[in-house]
Amino acid sequence: QVQVVESGGGLVQPGGSLRLSCAASGSIASINAMAWYRQVPGKQRELVAAIAISDSSTNYADSVKGRFTIARNNANNMVYLQMNSLKPEDTAVYFCKANAVYRNYWGRGTQVTVSS
């Protein structure tokens, strides 16, 4: 089993920055990738960014390229999402996902609101 807990959401003005954190615990060795998703009411959950554990390769949604950065810290089993130049359309609940060998594990999400 893997437990995933997000933190760092909040209210920010357009153009501002936030850093989300994701803490993974439990069967860490089974995880091969970590990812951030986001969801707004009435829409499907969408991939924002992902990072592979083996080589730290990353991929991003086109809508966040150049503004968001995903990074990991193996020493404390954390994954971060640095979000810069935030726009109102980035408003969503952000979820962290751990891709493990036999299944995926989701956190409960953290709300990010971009508004003046």
HUURQUI-V346483 format. One record per pair of residues at least 4 apart in sequence whose C-alpha atoms are under 7 Angstrom apart, sorted by the first residue. I is the first residue (numbers start at 1). J is the second residue. D is the distance in Angstrom with one decimal. If there is no record, write none. Layout:
((I;J;D) (I;J;D))
This chain:
((1;26;5.8) (1;27;5.6) (2;24;6.8) (2;25;5.7) (2;26;4.7) (2;27;5.4) (2;28;6.8) (2;105;6.5) (3;24;5.6) (3;25;5.2) (3;26;6.1) (4;22;6.7) (4;23;5.7) (4;24;4.7) (4;25;6.7) (4;96;7.0) (4;105;6.9) (4;106;6.2) (4;107;4.8) (5;22;5.5) (5;23;5.2) (5;24;6.7) (5;107;5.1) (5;108;6.9) (6;21;5.6) (6;22;4.5) (6;23;6.5) (6;96;6.4) (6;107;6.3) (6;109;6.0) (6;110;6.2) (7;20;5.8) (7;21;5.2) (7;22;6.5) (7;110;6.1) (8;19;6.1) (8;20;4.5) (8;21;6.0) (9;20;6.2) (9;110;5.3) (9;111;5.2) (9;112;4.9) (10;111;6.2) (10;112;5.0) (10;113;6.1) (11;112;6.2) (11;113;4.7) (11;114;5.9) (12;16;6.0) (12;113;6.3) (12;114;5.0) (12;115;6.3) (13;114;5.4) (13;115;5.0) (13;116;5.0) (14;86;5.4) (14;87;5.1) (14;88;6.3) (14;114;5.7) (14;115;6.0) (14;116;6.5) (15;85;4.2) (15;86;4.8) (15;87;6.4) (16;84;6.1) (16;85;5.5) (16;86;5.5) (17;83;5.4) (17;84;4.4) (17;85;6.2) (17;86;6.2) (18;82;6.2) (18;83;5.2) (18;84;6.7) (19;80;6.8) (19;81;5.6) (19;82;4.4) (19;83;5.9) (20;80;5.5) (20;81;5.0) (20;82;6.5) (21;78;6.9) (21;79;5.9) (21;80;4.6) (21;81;6.5) (22;78;5.5) (22;79;5.0) (22;80;6.1) (22;96;6.3) (23;77;6.2) (23;78;4.8) (23;79;6.7) (24;77;5.7) (24;78;6.3) (30;100;5.1) (30;101;5.5) (31;98;6.3) (31;99;5.5) (31;100;4.1) (31;101;6.4) (32;52;6.2) (32;53;5.2) (32;54;6.9) (32;99;5.8) (32;100;5.7) (33;51;5.7) (33;52;4.4) (33;53;5.2) (33;98;6.2) (33;99;5.1) (34;50;5.7) (34;51;5.5) (34;52;6.6) (34;97;5.7) (34;98;4.7) (34;99;6.0) (35;49;5.6) (35;50;4.0) (35;51;6.2) (35;96;5.8) (35;97;5.2) (35;98;6.6) (36;47;6.3) (36;48;5.5) (36;49;5.3) (36;50;6.3) (36;94;6.7) (36;95;5.6) (36;96;4.7) (36;97;6.2) (37;45;6.4) (37;46;5.3) (37;47;4.4) (37;48;5.0) (37;94;5.6) (37;95;5.1) (37;96;6.3) (38;45;5.5) (38;46;5.5) (38;47;6.6) (38;48;6.6) (38;92;5.8) (38;93;5.4) (38;94;4.3) (38;95;5.8) (39;43;6.5) (39;44;6.3) (39;45;4.4) (39;46;6.3) (39;92;5.4) (39;93;5.4) (39;94;6.6) (40;92;4.9) (40;93;6.5) (47;61;6.5) (48;60;5.8) (48;61;5.1) (49;59;5.6) (49;60;4.4) (49;61;6.3) (49;70;6.4) (50;58;5.5) (50;59;5.4) (50;60;6.6) (50;70;7.0) (51;56;5.5) (51;57;5.6) (51;58;4.4) (51;59;6.8) (51;70;6.9) (52;56;4.8) (52;57;5.3) (52;58;6.5) (60;64;6.7) (60;65;6.0) (61;65;6.4) (64;68;5.6) (67;83;6.1) (67;84;5.1) (67;85;6.1) (68;81;6.7) (68;82;5.5) (68;83;4.5) (68;84;6.0) (69;81;5.6) (69;82;5.1) (69;83;6.6) (70;80;5.6) (70;81;4.6) (70;82;6.4) (71;79;5.7) (71;80;5.2) (71;81;6.6) (72;78;5.7) (72;79;4.2) (72;80;6.1) (73;77;5.8) (73;78;5.2) (73;79;6.3) (74;78;6.6) (86;90;6.5) (86;114;6.8) (87;114;6.1) (88;114;4.7) (88;115;5.9) (90;114;6.7) (91;112;5.4) (91;113;4.6) (91;114;5.4) (92;111;6.1) (92;112;5.5) (92;113;6.6) (93;109;5.9) (93;110;5.4) (93;111;4.3) (93;112;6.0) (94;109;5.2) (94;110;5.3) (94;111;6.2) (94;112;7.0) (95;106;6.9) (95;107;5.9) (95;108;6.6) (95;109;4.3) (95;110;6.6) (96;106;5.9) (96;107;5.5) (96;109;6.9) (97;104;6.7) (97;105;5.5) (97;106;4.6) (97;107;6.5) (98;104;5.6) (98;105;5.1) (98;106;6.5) (99;103;6.6) (99;104;4.6) (99;105;6.6) (100;104;5.5))
